[in-house]
Amino acid sequence: MTVLVEIRGVTKVYHRGRERVEVLHGVDLDIPRGDFVALMGPSGSGKTTLLNLIGGLDTPTGGSIVVQGRRIDRLSGGELAAWRAAHVGFVFQFYNLLPALSAQRNVELPLLLTDLSAAERHRRAQIALTLVGLADRARHRPRELSGGQEQRVAIARAIVSDPTLLVCDEPTGDLDRATADEVLRLIQMLNREHGKTVVMVTHDPKAAEYARRRVHLDKGTMTAEPVSW
Amino acid sequence: MRYLPLLWAGLFRKKTRTILTLLSIVVAFLLFGLLQAVEVAFESGADAADAKRLLTTARYSIIEPLPMSYQRRIEQVPGVIGVAYADWFGAKYQNESNAFPVFAVDPTRYLDMYPEFTISGEQRLAFARTRTGAVAGKRLADRFGWHVGQKLPISSEIHPKTDGSLNWEFDLVGIIDAEDPAVRGNTDMVLINVAYFDEARQSGKGKTGWYIVRVADSTQARGISASIDTLFANSPDETKTQPEKEFAIGFAKQIGDIGALVTRILIAVFFTILILTGNTMAQSIRERIPELAILKTLGFSDGKVTALVLAEAMLMLVLGGGIGMGTAVAAMPALNGSTGGRFPPLFVGAETWLLAAALAAIVALIIGLPPALRANRLKIVDALSGH
């Protein structure tokens, strides 16, 4: 199995006023292509920080992050934005859909950055919505959807440009158990049937059970990496 | 165009607020359109001025008459290629409120001076051949329902006939008009044949009001003006000659500096708009910081997000400005109708549209730039975590 994400000695330091806060202390992690990793740990352990670094939303203070053979920690802001658009899909706890746009338009957003025609963008968004079971809700605004439906629209938006990597930050944190299971089954299906590599931050052990393996962080350090691949 | 739905959705995210802001922009641009039309109308005399035309009046006051015999002498000044004179008649039609300019002129010479006026060859000839002939501006003729061939009874404020009566009668033989709306206001007059007028008036025979002088080369206008004035220096009727444009501007300023007045009103209006829309725009973007962070997360670059915020400001100005200017244009026929032709024709010309577009772009830039820069500097991680 080839390694998709290779993290070596990554540190991340924040400055709050004069205070220096080191969130990650030399993290090493390999994520094979097609893996589904649950990043777990207590609050403040640095799991969301690590996820942000893997997704190219932030840059590390030290160390290296290689994704698909490319050092993303050395990319400029503009290059990183283009890289995210092409390679990463994001799913957040609070869905983060644009409230003024319909589900269809929300899903089409990443495709605005491509050269696709309006008709093709529309067609691909329809396919993504069909895949998450919401083709009949395409014209609905986020406020007209339930939490579970909103999260499925967010997942459709994350996969519409066919990224290699899906990063999910507490994707079920705002959902009830039954709806959370639906969403997790959907993410699992994307991993198993569509080959998406998934990195998911969660503090919920039940959610983590959907992953192929679990990685634990505590105080910015990897504590265990059971290999069940 | 691909970003238009995104811009539109962002703009109308809070409909009531956006509609109220748009209304204020509409009103500002409506005012701009109307006031510019008034300014253009007032300055149309100067705008329509021909650089090759000079005006020679009495040195100290335009109301002082000049001898008609000056015509031949002015013609002999090197560089002069044509001369005509005109005399103020001061007319009323039917009642006191129907006042309009009437000038006593040599038909052929005068019309030769104003090639921008349109009149049929037949009517022009009739005017030259009819001693009691008169031609009227089309707007004036329409206002009073005059038609060619009718008698035109008008009374003069200052010129009695030899029998002491102020009531005159002319034969309307032609209608003058202009294709350029800026010139059309200058045709709101009646021209009468000086041959009959000079013979029939009680006093002032052999005198006229001012001269219109055409020169071959506009760059020589100053020198020729000086030569004309030198010709009559130290005579009982000294002259003052100046380019037509200067004369028209000076004449318009006797009413008031309309341009300065309009500019001051518009500065006040647009300053208010800047504060109002700038505040609304800043508030709107502030509320959407997480949404902008999501756009960046999805791969929109800092530059693209900055451009989107600026484009949203531009869209608001284009919408509000377009509706405002469109309303101003739509209001012109009603406004022109309500003045009954007593005011030069109001219109929104291409220049006013260009000015409006430039103004909209400047306002959009000023109100859009601060939130756009804020969006540019936005850090995804901070914005998503609510910092």
Interface residues (C-beta under 8 A of the other chain):
Chain A: N52 G55 L57 D58 G77 G78 A81 A82 W83 R84 A85 A86 F90 F92 N96 L98 P99 A100 L101 R105 L109 P110 L112 L113 A118 R157
Chain B: R2 Y3 P5 L6 A9 G10 F12 R13 P290 E291 I294 L295 K296 T297 L298 G299 F300 S301 D302 G303 K304 I380 V381 L384
